[in-house]
């Protein structure tokens, strides 16, 4: 995530970066994300350079989800979202300010902090194959079991209908290390089922 905001001391636009976020997709959709994503210093520097140039060319302030492919030290641009990004949902637990708070502060001209508080991860909660295509009036089972996972939390989106692969919520978790955070987020997400 790249954040462009007004520097309160100089009035100039500044560009800041969150620690790198890794993510995994299936069927072209976000399944899980984690922070920090380990990469070499050269790849990290290249990623920041690419993100700064792209967001600078776009202009404006706020959070930009800059998606890059990294292979070794090579960095390739994929896409940019000039807004908070689904893979950034990990920041609900991993950062001092979430991507939504950073975006609001940047747009409002308030100071932005991109500090990571803890390694974290997020995992999607899907509608599931048992709800029926386009099922209306859905609820959630297993919430208490999911929240029993250490250092975890849920965001249930409140969508009125569900399909098998519709994102209905996200589990987020922190831990001492990224792999444990990923395990916790996936575990918490797996405990929630969408019901009619």
C-alpha positions, -999 to +999 in steps of 0.1 A: +000+000+000+012+034-010-001+065+008+000+100-007-007+128+018+000+165+025+030+169+047+017+190+077+051+208+080+058+217+044+024+216+027+039+194+000+026+161-011+046+132+004+046+095-004+048+069+023+047+031+021+033+004+044+054-027+049+050-050+019+018-071+018+017-105+002-014-120-011-028-152-027-056-154-052-078-182-065-101-178-095-087-143-098-099-132-064-082-124-032-082-153-007-057-143+019-031-116+026-003-111+051+021-085+063+051-082+060+059-100+028+096-110+029+116-097+000+152-087-007+162-051-001+168-046-038+133-059-047+119-037-018+136-006-031+124-013-067+089-019-055+088+014-037+103+032-067+076+017-091+048+025-066+060+061-061+063+068-099+028+053-107+010+071-078+029+103-085+018+102-122-018+096-111-018+125-085-042+130-057-040+119-021-051+088-003-043+051-002-033+034-035-032-004-037-003-009-060-001-046-071+032-058-081+047-092-091+081-099-076+104-126-087+138-125-070+149-089-075+127-083-106+095-062-100+067-060-125+037-037-123+003-054-124-024-029-114-033+001-092-064+008-072-067+044-062-085+035-029-082+010-001-077-025-015-091-059-005-056-073+002-051-044+026-077-057+049-048-073+069-041-037+081-072-039+103-049-057+127-013-054+115-009-016+113-013+012+138-038+027+114-058+006+090-059+013+053-093+029+058-080+052+085-049+061+065-071+069+035-095+091+055-066+110+071-049+116+038-081+129+021-088+151+051-053+166+052-044+149+085-011+133+095-007+097+083+012+070+100+022+038+081+037+020+110+032-018+112+022-029+148+025-067+144+028-094+118-007-101+106-029-119+081-064-119+067-084-148+052-117-146+033-150-160+045-170-172+015-207-178+011-201-215+009-217-242-013-245-250+011-264-217+011-278-220-024-271-196-053-283-161-044-297-172-010-314-142+007-315-134+044-282-151+054-266-152+088-234-166+103-227-196+124-194-204+143-186-168+151-178-175+188-156-205+177-138-182+152-132-155+178-117-181+202-086-183+178-059-163+196-054-127+184-081-129+158-111-108+149-138-109+122-154-084+098-187-097+086-198-076+056-236-078+061-244-086+025-281-096+021-274-126-002-248-152-006-233-174-034-206-200-031-177-178-038-191-144-027-169-128-001-191-125+030-164-114+055-128-117+065-109-131+095-079-111+106-052-122+130-018-113+144+010-133+159+048-132+166+054-143+130+037-141+097+032-179+093+014-182+126-007-152+118-017-168+085-026-201+102-047-182+127-066-162+101-073-193+080-084-212+110-107-184+122-122-180+087-128-218+084-149-218+116-175-194+102-202-207+079-229-187+062-264-200+070-299-192+058 
